[in-house]
């Protein structure tokens, strides 16, 4: 069975994921998902799509965040401008986290693609932007036979990585990733493609 999600401008779709926007959460956040033969697609502007992910935006959390996901034979695609697509990832933006953040994901035979401008695509990764984390940050990912591609300008694609931008972490950062038989490609200007990496900006 194939699941396809297609979005127009200014939309947000969550599939087998945890999403928090403008919230105050004082308990553990645990997301476990198994995604196979699926397509996660954002087309247009300012879309936000998550599959098998913990997506946290403009929130305050007190407690551990745990995301465990398996993604197989799937596509994660953003086309247009300012789109964000998450698959098997923890994504935080403009948020405060007091507790540990753990992402354990397996990605196999899948594609992670951003085409256009200012798109962000995360697969099997932890991505934090304009956020503050007090606690350990751990990413354990296995990526096999997959493609991580950014085409255009100012796109960011993360696969099996920890990517931080304008963020603060008070605790240990650990990235344990195995990337095998996969492609990590950036074509254009000012694109960033991370695979099995820790990237702090």
MDAnalysis code that builds the backbone (N, CA, C; Angstrom):
import MDAnalysis as mda
import numpy as np

u = mda.Universe.empty(603, n_residues=201, atom_resindex=np.repeat(np.arange(201), 3), trajectory=True)
u.add_TopologyAttr("name", ["N", "CA", "C"] * 201)
u.add_TopologyAttr("resid", np.arange(1, 202))
u.add_TopologyAttr("resname", ["UNK", "UNK", "UNK", "UNK", "UNK", "UNK", "UNK", "UNK", "UNK", "UNK", "UNK", "UNK", "UNK", "UNK", "UNK", "UNK", "UNK", "UNK", "UNK", "UNK", "UNK", "UNK", "UNK", "UNK", "UNK", "UNK", "UNK", "UNK", "UNK", "UNK", "UNK", "UNK", "UNK", "UNK", "UNK", "UNK", "UNK", "UNK", "UNK", "UNK", "UNK", "UNK", "UNK", "UNK", "UNK", "UNK", "UNK", "UNK", "UNK", "UNK", "UNK", "UNK", "UNK", "UNK", "UNK", "UNK", "UNK", "UNK", "UNK", "UNK", "UNK", "UNK", "UNK", "UNK", "UNK", "UNK", "UNK", "UNK", "UNK", "UNK", "UNK", "UNK", "UNK", "UNK", "UNK", "UNK", "UNK", "UNK", "UNK", "UNK", "UNK", "UNK", "UNK", "UNK", "UNK", "UNK", "UNK", "UNK", "UNK", "UNK", "UNK", "UNK", "UNK", "UNK", "UNK", "UNK", "UNK", "UNK", "UNK", "UNK", "UNK", "UNK", "UNK", "UNK", "UNK", "UNK", "UNK", "UNK", "UNK", "UNK", "UNK", "UNK", "UNK", "UNK", "UNK", "UNK", "UNK", "UNK", "UNK", "UNK", "UNK", "UNK", "UNK", "UNK", "UNK", "UNK", "UNK", "UNK", "UNK", "UNK", "UNK", "UNK", "UNK", "UNK", "UNK", "UNK", "UNK", "UNK", "UNK", "UNK", "UNK", "UNK", "UNK", "UNK", "UNK", "UNK", "UNK", "UNK", "UNK", "UNK", "UNK", "UNK", "UNK", "UNK", "UNK", "UNK", "UNK", "UNK", "UNK", "UNK", "UNK", "UNK", "UNK", "UNK", "UNK", "UNK", "UNK", "UNK", "UNK", "UNK", "UNK", "UNK", "UNK", "UNK", "UNK", "UNK", "UNK", "UNK", "UNK", "UNK", "UNK", "UNK", "UNK", "UNK", "UNK", "UNK", "UNK", "UNK", "UNK", "UNK", "UNK", "UNK", "UNK", "UNK", "UNK", "UNK", "UNK", "UNK", "UNK", "UNK", "UNK"])
u.atoms.positions = np.array([
    [0.847, -1.190, 0.000],
    [0.000, 0.000, 0.000],
    [0.885, 1.243, 0.000],
    [0.623, 2.136, -0.915],
    [1.423, 3.349, -1.004],
    [0.656, 4.541, -0.467],
    [1.367, 5.348, 0.306],
    [0.753, 6.539, 0.866],
    [1.430, 7.750, 0.261],
    [0.665, 8.641, -0.326],
    [1.223, 9.810, -0.989],
    [0.616, 11.061, -0.386],
    [1.461, 12.022, -0.056],
    [1.003, 13.276, 0.517],
    [1.492, 14.405, -0.371],
    [0.579, 15.198, -0.903],
    [0.955, 16.324, -1.767],
    [0.340, 17.596, -1.193],
    [1.155, 18.620, -1.034],
    [0.666, 19.822, -0.413],
    [0.711, 21.050, -1.312],
    [-0.179, 21.974, -1.045],
    [-0.131, 23.288, -1.695],
    [0.523, 24.254, -0.717],
    [0.496, 25.556, -1.061],
    [1.195, 26.539, -0.245],
    [0.594, 26.643, 1.150],
    [1.467, 27.001, 2.111],
    [1.079, 27.277, 3.485],
    [0.318, 26.104, 4.108],
    [0.834, 24.918, 3.984],
    [0.173, 23.751, 4.552],
    [1.116, 22.997, 5.461],
    [0.526, 22.109, 6.296],
    [1.325, 21.282, 7.180],
    [0.662, 19.929, 7.296],
    [1.394, 18.874, 6.984],
    [0.848, 17.535, 7.051],
    [1.779, 16.660, 7.881],
    [1.194, 15.875, 8.781],
    [1.967, 14.994, 9.633],
    [1.504, 13.570, 9.400],
    [2.431, 12.665, 9.099],
    [2.102, 11.270, 8.877],
    [2.929, 10.401, 9.806],
    [2.247, 9.675, 10.718],
    [2.919, 8.817, 11.688],
    [4.016, 9.582, 12.415],
    [3.697, 10.788, 12.863],
    [4.672, 11.654, 13.497],
    [4.084, 12.323, 14.723],
    [4.976, 12.941, 15.522],
    [4.538, 13.809, 16.606],
    [4.804, 15.236, 16.192],
    [3.823, 16.109, 16.366],
    [3.988, 17.516, 16.001],
    [3.598, 18.410, 17.166],
    [4.409, 19.421, 17.414],
    [4.117, 20.385, 18.462],
    [4.402, 21.778, 17.931],
    [3.404, 22.673, 18.011],
    [3.577, 24.055, 17.567],
    [2.959, 24.989, 18.594],
    [3.760, 25.891, 19.150],
    [3.259, 26.844, 20.126],
    [2.714, 26.182, 21.374],
    [3.376, 25.103, 21.830],
    [2.858, 24.333, 22.961],
    [3.817, 24.333, 24.137],
    [3.276, 23.977, 25.314],
    [4.071, 23.794, 26.521],
    [3.835, 22.368, 26.999],
    [4.845, 21.515, 26.849],
    [4.706, 20.098, 27.167],
    [5.625, 19.747, 28.326],
    [5.069, 19.129, 29.388],
    [5.858, 18.806, 30.567],
    [5.974, 17.301, 30.784],
    [5.820, 16.512, 29.772],
    [5.964, 15.069, 29.859],
    [6.838, 14.573, 28.717],
    [7.159, 13.289, 28.753],
    [7.974, 12.708, 27.688],
    [7.220, 12.715, 26.365],
    [7.952, 12.929, 25.277],
    [7.400, 12.848, 23.933],
    [8.053, 11.647, 23.247],
    [7.247, 10.638, 22.924],
    [7.766, 9.409, 22.325],
    [7.015, 9.123, 21.029],
    [7.763, 9.011, 19.932],
    [7.164, 8.699, 18.639],
    [7.857, 7.473, 18.054],
    [7.073, 6.444, 17.734],
    [7.606, 5.233, 17.115],
    [6.829, 4.983, 15.836],
    [7.539, 4.805, 14.727],
    [6.839, 4.652, 13.460],
    [7.602, 3.733, 12.516],
    [6.839, 3.122, 11.609],
    [7.393, 2.230, 10.592],
    [6.765, 2.631, 9.259],
    [7.565, 3.296, 8.399],
    [7.056, 3.792, 7.123],
    [7.687, 3.018, 5.979],
    [6.852, 2.430, 5.125],
    [7.343, 1.664, 3.978],
    [6.525, 2.016, 2.736],
    [7.198, 2.042, 1.595],
    [6.522, 2.306, 0.323],
    [5.690, 3.588, 0.384],
    [6.293, 4.658, 0.872],
    [5.565, 5.908, 1.058],
    [6.254, 7.073, 0.351],
    [5.473, 8.103, 0.073],
    [6.006, 9.338, -0.500],
    [5.614, 10.506, 0.387],
    [6.590, 11.338, 0.726],
    [6.393, 12.509, 1.577],
    [6.811, 13.719, 0.754],
    [5.837, 14.509, 0.253],
    [6.127, 15.517, -0.766],
    [5.548, 16.886, -0.394],
    [6.363, 17.925, -0.505],
    [5.907, 19.303, -0.334],
    [6.189, 20.065, -1.615],
    [5.134, 20.656, -2.210],
    [5.280, 21.408, -3.456],
    [4.670, 22.797, -3.265],
    [5.446, 23.833, -3.526],
    [4.925, 25.190, -3.389],
    [5.795, 26.024, -2.475],
    [5.178, 26.724, -1.530],
    [5.913, 27.596, -0.619],
    [5.483, 27.383, 0.824],
    [6.473, 27.454, 1.722],
    [6.221, 27.448, 3.168],
    [5.454, 26.218, 3.646],
    [5.690, 25.076, 3.029],
    [5.070, 23.834, 3.469],
    [5.955, 23.159, 4.510],
    [5.319, 22.364, 5.371],
    [6.044, 21.612, 6.395],
    [5.429, 20.219, 6.451],
    [6.243, 19.205, 6.130],
    [5.740, 17.837, 6.049],
    [6.622, 16.917, 6.878],
    [6.001, 16.040, 7.678],
    [6.763, 15.123, 8.515],
    [6.215, 13.713, 8.414],
    [7.132, 12.759, 8.272],
    [6.774, 11.346, 8.289],
    [7.739, 10.626, 9.225],
    [7.185, 9.879, 10.190],
    [8.025, 9.149, 11.128],
    [8.969, 10.053, 11.883],
    [8.478, 11.226, 12.290],
    [9.340, 12.240, 12.892],
    [8.707, 12.892, 14.109],
    [9.544, 13.552, 14.902],
    [9.088, 14.437, 15.966],
    [9.360, 15.855, 15.491],
    [8.321, 16.623, 15.209],
    [8.428, 17.955, 14.633],
    [7.994, 18.973, 15.681],
    [8.944, 19.766, 16.166],
    [8.685, 20.684, 17.277],
    [8.984, 22.110, 16.840],
    [8.002, 22.995, 16.961],
    [8.165, 24.371, 16.520],
    [7.552, 25.328, 17.533],
    [8.341, 26.332, 17.941],
    [7.878, 27.390, 18.844],
    [7.213, 26.795, 20.079],
    [7.894, 25.829, 20.701],
    [7.340, 25.135, 21.861],
    [8.354, 25.070, 22.993],
    [7.831, 24.800, 24.196],
    [8.659, 24.580, 25.383],
    [8.372, 23.172, 25.878],
    [9.409, 22.344, 25.967],
    [9.241, 20.963, 26.397],
    [10.118, 20.673, 27.604],
    [9.531, 19.975, 28.594],
    [10.267, 19.545, 29.780],
    [10.096, 18.041, 29.899],
    [11.063, 17.329, 29.412],
    [10.985, 15.873, 29.405],
    [11.710, 15.350, 28.190],
    [12.056, 14.074, 28.182],
    [12.796, 13.538, 27.036],
    [11.964, 13.487, 25.767],
    [12.640, 13.645, 24.630],
    [12.017, 13.463, 23.326],
    [12.693, 12.267, 22.672],
    [11.905, 11.249, 22.321],
    [12.441, 10.039, 21.712],
    [11.700, 9.742, 20.409],
    [12.453, 9.620, 19.328],
    [11.868, 9.272, 18.039],
    [12.552, 8.014, 17.517],
    [11.767, 6.969, 17.293],
    [12.282, 5.714, 16.758],
    [11.522, 5.396, 15.484],
    [12.224, 5.308, 14.371],
    [11.515, 5.130, 13.101],
    [12.280, 4.248, 12.129],
    [11.504, 3.568, 11.279],
    [12.044, 2.784, 10.182],
    [11.429, 3.298, 8.889],
    [12.265, 3.704, 7.941],
    [11.792, 4.229, 6.664],
    [12.411, 3.379, 5.556],
    [11.570, 2.784, 4.712],
    [12.067, 1.896, 3.667],
    [11.297, 2.114, 2.368],
    [12.030, 2.118, 1.252],
    [11.416, 2.267, -0.075],
    [10.514, 3.497, -0.128],
    [11.041, 4.625, 0.310],
    [10.231, 5.835, 0.411],
    [10.945, 7.046, -0.198],
    [10.150, 8.098, -0.474],
    [10.691, 9.341, -1.038],
    [10.299, 10.518, -0.161],
    [11.257, 11.395, 0.111],
    [11.070, 12.585, 0.928],
    [11.483, 13.776, 0.072],
    [10.511, 14.580, -0.412],
    [10.798, 15.572, -1.460],
    [10.192, 16.940, -1.141],
    [10.998, 17.992, -1.302],
    [10.517, 19.373, -1.204],
    [10.846, 20.090, -2.505],
    [9.823, 20.663, -3.151],
    [9.996, 21.383, -4.412],
    [9.364, 22.767, -4.279],
    [10.151, 23.804, -4.479],
    [9.616, 25.159, -4.382],
    [10.498, 26.023, -3.501],
    [9.873, 26.751, -2.557],
    [10.607, 27.662, -1.691],
    [10.193, 27.497, -0.233],
    [11.193, 27.552, 0.648],
    [10.957, 27.574, 2.099],
    [10.154, 26.371, 2.603],
    [10.344, 25.224, 1.988],
    [9.664, 24.024, 2.445],
    [10.551, 23.254, 3.421],
    [9.913, 22.538, 4.350],
    [10.621, 21.676, 5.293],
    [10.005, 20.297, 5.248],
    [10.838, 19.286, 5.012],
    [10.353, 17.910, 4.933],
    [11.187, 17.039, 5.865],
    [10.528, 16.354, 6.796],
    [11.211, 15.511, 7.768],
    [10.782, 14.063, 7.611],
    [11.754, 13.151, 7.613],
    [11.447, 11.729, 7.568],
    [12.393, 11.010, 8.531],
    [11.823, 10.303, 9.514],
    [12.637, 9.596, 10.489],
    [13.591, 10.506, 11.235],
    [13.109, 11.678, 11.636],
    [13.975, 12.703, 12.221],
    [13.330, 13.397, 13.417],
    [14.169, 14.128, 14.153],
    [13.690, 15.075, 15.156],
    [14.052, 16.462, 14.648],
    [13.064, 17.325, 14.473],
    [13.298, 18.677, 13.969],
    [12.771, 19.688, 14.979],
    [13.631, 20.604, 15.389],
    [13.244, 21.632, 16.354],
    [13.518, 23.017, 15.772],
    [12.556, 23.925, 15.953],
    [12.729, 25.293, 15.478],
    [12.106, 26.261, 16.474],
    [12.892, 27.263, 16.875],
    [12.407, 28.289, 17.806],
    [11.803, 27.660, 19.057],
    [12.500, 26.660, 19.615],
    [11.952, 25.930, 20.755],
    [12.973, 25.814, 21.884],
    [12.450, 25.502, 23.079],
    [13.287, 25.277, 24.252],
    [13.030, 23.875, 24.772],
    [14.090, 23.108, 24.960],
    [13.971, 21.719, 25.376],
    [14.807, 21.492, 26.626],
    [14.159, 21.056, 27.708],
    [14.865, 20.722, 28.947],
    [14.734, 19.218, 29.160],
    [15.687, 18.482, 28.624],
    [15.661, 17.032, 28.676],
    [16.441, 16.481, 27.503],
    [16.628, 15.188, 27.484],
    [17.408, 14.574, 26.414],
    [16.608, 14.472, 25.123],
    [17.327, 14.494, 23.994],
    [16.729, 14.314, 22.669],
    [17.415, 13.120, 22.013],
    [16.631, 12.110, 21.655],
    [17.188, 10.894, 21.063],
    [16.448, 10.531, 19.790],
    [17.201, 10.312, 18.715],
    [16.613, 9.873, 17.450],
    [17.299, 8.579, 17.019],
    [16.499, 7.526, 16.834],
    [17.008, 6.249, 16.355],
    [16.241, 5.890, 15.088],
    [16.926, 5.885, 13.964],
    [16.220, 5.660, 12.709],
    [17.005, 4.766, 11.764],
    [16.236, 4.019, 10.968],
    [16.798, 3.189, 9.915],
    [16.169, 3.604, 8.599],
    [17.005, 4.030, 7.647],
    [16.525, 4.483, 6.340],
    [17.162, 3.597, 5.272],
    [16.329, 2.982, 4.434],
    [16.854, 2.073, 3.418],
    [16.100, 2.240, 2.105],
    [16.849, 2.242, 1.006],
    [16.258, 2.321, -0.336],
    [15.315, 3.519, -0.465],
    [15.784, 4.678, -0.038],
    [14.930, 5.868, -0.028],
    [15.651, 7.076, -0.615],
    [14.867, 8.109, -0.976],
    [15.422, 9.332, -1.562],
    [15.009, 10.548, -0.737],
    [15.960, 11.440, -0.508],
    [15.764, 12.659, 0.271],
    [16.164, 13.825, -0.628],
    [15.192, 14.611, -1.134],
    [15.471, 15.568, -2.216],
    [14.866, 16.945, -1.935],
    [15.669, 17.992, -2.145],
    [15.188, 19.381, -2.081],
    [15.524, 20.059, -3.400],
    [14.513, 20.634, -4.060],
    [14.698, 21.317, -5.339],
    [14.064, 22.706, -5.248],
    [14.841, 23.740, -5.487],
    [14.305, 25.099, -5.435],
    [15.180, 25.993, -4.583],
    [14.562, 26.743, -3.670],
    [15.295, 27.679, -2.828],
    [14.880, 27.551, -1.361],
    [15.877, 27.622, -0.489],
    [15.647, 27.686, 0.959],
    [14.832, 26.512, 1.499],
    [14.992, 25.350, 0.904],
    [14.302, 24.163, 1.399],
    [15.190, 23.413, 2.387],
    [14.559, 22.729, 3.342],
    [15.276, 21.904, 4.309],
    [14.675, 20.513, 4.307],
    [15.512, 19.507, 4.109],
    [15.046, 18.124, 4.070],
    [15.883, 17.298, 5.038],
    [15.219, 16.663, 6.011],
    [15.903, 15.862, 7.015],
    [15.474, 14.402, 6.913],
    [16.450, 13.503, 6.902],
    [16.156, 12.073, 6.894],
    [17.102, 11.385, 7.890],
    [16.522, 10.701, 8.895],
    [17.336, 10.023, 9.899],
    [18.278, 10.967, 10.610],
    [17.800, 12.155, 10.954],
    [18.655, 13.201, 11.510],
    [18.003, 13.923, 12.680],
    [18.829, 14.693, 13.387],
    [18.345, 15.647, 14.384],
    [18.735, 17.030, 13.886],
    [17.754, 17.892, 13.681],
    [18.010, 19.240, 13.183],
    [17.432, 20.263, 14.153],
    [18.261, 21.188, 14.613],
    [17.809, 22.225, 15.542],
    [18.140, 23.600, 14.977],
    [17.145, 24.485, 14.954],
    [17.336, 25.848, 14.462],
    [16.741, 26.835, 15.457],
    [17.551, 27.808, 15.856],
    [17.107, 28.836, 16.802],
    [16.483, 28.206, 18.041],
    [17.129, 27.176, 18.576],
    [16.572, 26.449, 19.716],
    [17.605, 26.304, 20.826],
    [17.113, 26.014, 22.035],
    [17.978, 25.806, 23.195],
    [17.662, 24.452, 23.807],
    [18.695, 23.614, 23.932],
    [18.519, 22.268, 24.463],
    [19.405, 22.099, 25.688],
    [18.790, 21.709, 26.802],
    [19.525, 21.413, 28.019],
    [19.395, 19.920, 28.281],
    [20.414, 19.179, 27.895],
    [20.371, 17.730, 28.006],
    [21.153, 17.108, 26.869],
    [21.330, 15.798, 26.928],
    [22.089, 15.090, 25.902],
    [21.339, 15.064, 24.574],
    [22.097, 15.156, 23.477],
    [21.533, 15.113, 22.124],
    [22.176, 13.930, 21.394],
    [21.359, 12.919, 21.045],
    [21.891, 11.689, 20.472],
    [21.161, 11.317, 19.188],
    [21.939, 11.017, 18.147],
    [21.363, 10.540, 16.897],
    [22.032, 9.219, 16.521],
    [21.217, 8.174, 16.352],
    [21.707, 6.861, 15.952],
    [20.950, 6.451, 14.700],
    [21.634, 6.504, 13.566],
    [20.952, 6.264, 12.298],
    [21.726, 5.288, 11.429],
    [20.956, 4.492, 10.691],
    [21.514, 3.621, 9.673],
    [20.880, 4.006, 8.347],
    [21.710, 4.422, 7.387],
    [21.228, 4.835, 6.075],
    [21.886, 3.934, 5.037],
    [21.065, 3.263, 4.224],
    [21.604, 2.308, 3.262],
    [20.891, 2.406, 1.917],
    [21.683, 2.396, 0.843],
    [21.133, 2.417, -0.514],
    [20.158, 3.573, -0.706],
    [20.570, 4.767, -0.298],
    [19.684, 5.931, -0.365],
    [20.390, 7.128, -0.994],
    [19.595, 8.141, -1.376],
    [20.139, 9.342, -2.013],
    [19.715, 10.586, -1.252],
    [20.662, 11.511, -1.053],
    [20.441, 12.760, -0.341],
    [20.841, 13.887, -1.293],
    [19.859, 14.648, -1.822],
    [20.128, 15.554, -2.944],
    [19.533, 16.948, -2.721],
    [20.343, 17.985, -2.957],
    [19.878, 19.376, -2.940],
    [20.214, 20.012, -4.281],
    [19.203, 20.586, -4.949],
    [19.395, 21.232, -6.252],
    [18.757, 22.616, -6.203],
    [19.545, 23.647, -6.483],
    [19.010, 25.011, -6.478],
    [19.882, 25.931, -5.657],
    [19.264, 26.701, -4.751],
    [20.000, 27.655, -3.935],
    [19.574, 27.576, -2.474],
    [20.564, 27.654, -1.601],
    [20.323, 27.749, -0.155],
    [19.489, 26.589, 0.394],
    [19.643, 25.415, -0.184],
    [18.950, 24.243, 0.324],
    [19.842, 23.499, 1.313],
    [19.213, 22.824, 2.275],
    [19.936, 22.010, 3.245],
    [19.323, 20.624, 3.300],
    [20.141, 19.600, 3.094],
    [19.658, 18.227, 3.213],
    [20.537, 17.487, 4.212],
    [19.906, 16.868, 5.200],
    [20.611, 16.139, 6.240],
    [20.191, 14.673, 6.214],
    [21.173, 13.781, 6.212],
    [20.891, 12.350, 6.242],
    [21.819, 11.706, 7.273],
    [21.219, 11.064, 8.297],
    [22.017, 10.434, 9.339],
    [22.936, 11.410, 10.032],
    [22.450, 12.617, 10.294],
    [23.299, 13.688, 10.803],
    [22.663, 14.451, 11.961],
    [23.504, 15.223, 12.635],
    [23.037, 16.235, 13.583],
    [23.396, 17.583, 12.973],
    [22.404, 18.424, 12.748],
    [22.628, 19.733, 12.139],
    [22.060, 20.813, 13.058],
    [22.914, 21.743, 13.460],
    [22.483, 22.810, 14.360],
    [22.767, 24.168, 13.749],
    [21.788, 25.063, 13.858],
    [21.942, 26.415, 13.334],
    [21.398, 27.410, 14.357],
    [22.245, 28.324, 14.781],
    [21.859, 29.350, 15.764],
    [21.200, 28.725, 16.990],
    [21.769, 27.621, 17.469],
    [21.190, 26.896, 18.600],
    [22.234, 26.653, 19.678],
    [21.731, 26.330, 20.890],
    [22.597, 26.084, 22.036],
    [22.261, 24.729, 22.648],
    [23.308, 23.935, 22.916],
    [23.123, 22.651, 23.587],
    [24.008, 22.614, 24.831],
    [23.385, 22.378, 25.986],
    [24.128, 22.221, 27.232],
    [24.064, 20.747, 27.620],
    [24.960, 19.974, 27.025],
    [24.974, 18.541, 27.244],
    [25.798, 17.877, 26.165],
    [25.956, 16.575, 26.275],
    [26.773, 15.824, 25.324],
    [26.052, 15.644, 24.006],
    [26.808, 15.801, 22.889],
    [26.271, 15.580, 21.545],
    [26.920, 14.323, 20.975],
    [26.089, 13.352, 20.591],
    [26.596, 12.090, 20.064],
    [25.885, 11.744, 18.765],
    [26.669, 11.477, 17.713],
    [26.103, 11.032, 16.449],
    [26.732, 9.697, 16.071],
    [25.912, 8.651, 16.047],
    [26.374, 7.325, 15.660],
    [25.597, 6.917, 14.418],
    [26.197, 7.095, 13.268],
    [25.496, 6.832, 12.015],
    [26.310, 5.916, 11.117],
    [25.611, 5.033, 10.428],
    [26.239, 4.199, 9.423],
    [25.580, 4.505, 8.091],
    [26.354, 5.035, 7.161],
    [25.847, 5.365, 5.835],
    [26.528, 4.431, 4.838],
    [25.732, 3.668, 4.089],
    [26.286, 2.646, 3.205],
    [25.636, 2.707, 1.828],
    [26.477, 2.644, 0.772],
    [25.989, 2.607, -0.610],
    [24.971, 3.712, -0.874],
    [25.288, 4.935, -0.447],
    [24.367, 6.066, -0.585],
    [25.051, 7.248, -1.253],
    [24.236, 8.172, -1.779],
    [24.757, 9.353, -2.471],
    [24.347, 10.617, -1.728],
    [25.301, 11.545, -1.578],
    [25.074, 12.809, -0.891],
    [25.475, 13.922, -1.864],
    [24.492, 14.631, -2.451],
    [24.761, 15.514, -3.592],
    [24.155, 16.910, -3.389],
    [24.957, 17.950, -3.665],
    [24.471, 19.331, -3.661],
    [24.835, 19.968, -4.996],
    [23.827, 20.483, -5.716],
    [24.038, 21.105, -7.023],
    [23.427, 22.510, -7.000],
    [24.259, 23.518, -7.277],
    [23.750, 24.883, -7.292],
    [24.602, 25.786, -6.414],
    [23.953, 26.741, -5.734],
    [24.667, 27.710, -4.907],
    [24.232, 27.630, -3.452],
    [25.227, 27.696, -2.571],
    [24.983, 27.760, -1.126],
    [24.134, 26.606, -0.596],
    [24.262, 25.442, -1.216],
    [23.560, 24.269, -0.716],
    [24.432, 23.541, 0.305],
    [23.778, 22.866, 1.255],
    [24.485, 22.093, 2.270],
    [23.911, 20.688, 2.282],
    [24.774, 19.684, 2.125],
    [24.343, 18.290, 2.164],
    [25.176, 17.558, 3.211],
    [24.534, 17.111, 4.295],
    [25.226, 16.420, 5.378],
    [24.809, 14.966, 5.425],
    [25.777, 14.066, 5.517],
    [25.489, 12.633, 5.656],
    [26.419, 12.054, 6.707],
    [25.847, 11.435, 7.749],
    [26.652, 10.841, 8.813],
    [27.551, 11.854, 9.472],
    [27.036, 13.060, 9.714],
    [27.880, 14.166, 10.184],
    [27.270, 14.891, 11.373],
    [28.117, 15.690, 12.036],
    [27.660, 16.682, 13.020],
    [28.027, 18.036, 12.436],
    [27.017, 18.873, 12.172],
    [27.241, 20.165, 11.546],
    [26.714, 21.270, 12.458],
    [27.609, 22.135, 12.941],
    [27.228, 23.235, 13.838],
    [27.532, 24.552, 13.137],
    [26.505, 25.381, 13.012],
    [26.658, 26.658, 12.300],
    [26.232, 27.816, 13.199],
])
